[in-house]
Amino acid sequence: MLTFFTFVAMIILFVLYNTVVIVPMRESYVVQRLGKFKKVLDPGFHFLIPFFDSIAYKHEIREQVFDIPSQTCITNDNMQVEVDGLVYLKVIDPKKASYGIGNYRNASVNLAQTTMRSEVGKLTLSSIFSERETLNEKIVKEIDIASDPWGIKVFRYEIKNIRPSAHIVQTLEKQMEAEREKRAEITLATADKESKILLSEGERQESINISEGEKQKRINFAKGKAEEIELLANATAEGAKIVAEAISSAGGKDAVKIQLLEQYINELGEVLGKANVSVLPDGMANIKGFFEGVEKVAKPIKELK
C-alpha cells in the first residue's frame, strides 16, 4: 500500500512539474505542442498541458555582450592589422530567435567578424584610427540589417584593439621620426627667416629714422638761418630807416659827418698803434686844417642841442 501511494504521489508531482511553469524575469520560454510552435511564455506563472506541451527553447531577454575574437584584416593600402571587438545585442522576438537561426550567438559573432573585415578593407590604416566611431556605426548598421530575420536587435559594436604588425609599427615609427625631424627643420628655418626679416626691418627703420632726423635737422637749421637773416635784414632795414630819418632831420648830416670822422680817427689810431713803420698817410701835413674844419662842424651841432 505504501509503495502504491508513493507511486501515485510521484505521478502527481510529475504531472504538476510539467503543468506549472514559472518563467524568471530575465528570460522568455518558447512552448511547443506536439512538436509545433504554440506560444511564447513571458516572465510569470503559467500552466501547460502535460504530455502535450513542452518548453522547447529558453532565451535571455536582457541585453547581451559577445566578444569578437581577434582577426587579421587587410586595409585599403594593403596593411595588415589585427582587430577585435565587442557586440551588444538583445533578443526581441524569441520565436524568430528559436526558428529563424540555429544559433544566433555564433551567427552574430561570425557576422560581426565578416562585416568588420569588409569595412576595414575600405579604409586606410591612418583613417581606421581617426574614424573608429564611424567604423563602429557602419558595422552595427550592417549587422542589424542582416540579423533582423533572427529576431535580435544589435545595439552597439565597439572595436577594442587595432594592432598593426611589427613591421608596420617599425615603419610607422620611422615615418613619425622623419616627420618630426622635418617639422623641426621647418620650424628652425621659419624662425631664422623671421629673425632675418625682423633684423632687416629694424635696420631699415633705423636708416629711415636717421635720415628723417637729418632731414628735420637740416630743415630746422635752414628755418633758423632764414629767421636769423630775416631778423638781421629787418634790423638793418630798421636801422637804415632810423639813420635816414636822423639824417633828414635838422643837423643830421653834420652828425653823420662827425660820426664818420670819429670812426676814422679811431681806426687810424689802431692801425698806427699796430704798425711797425713810420709812414704817415697822405694829407697828414694838413692835419691842423682838418681839425679846424671839424671844430667848425661841431660848433653848430652844440648850439642846436
Secondary structure by P-SEA (a helix, b strand, c coil): caaaaaaaaaaaaaaaaacbbbbcccbbbbbbccccccccccccccccccccccccccccccbbbbbbcbbbbbcccbbbbbbbbbbbbbbccaaaaacccccaaaaaaaaaaaaaaaaaaaccaaaaaaaaaaaaaaaaaaaaaaaccccccccccccccccccaaaaaaaaaaaaaaaaaaaaaaaaaaaaaaaaaaaaaaaaaaaaaaaaaaaaaaaaaaaaaaaaaaaaaaaaaaaaaaaaaaaccaaaaaaaaaaaaaaaaaaaaaaaacccccccccccaaaaaaaaaaaaaaaaaaac
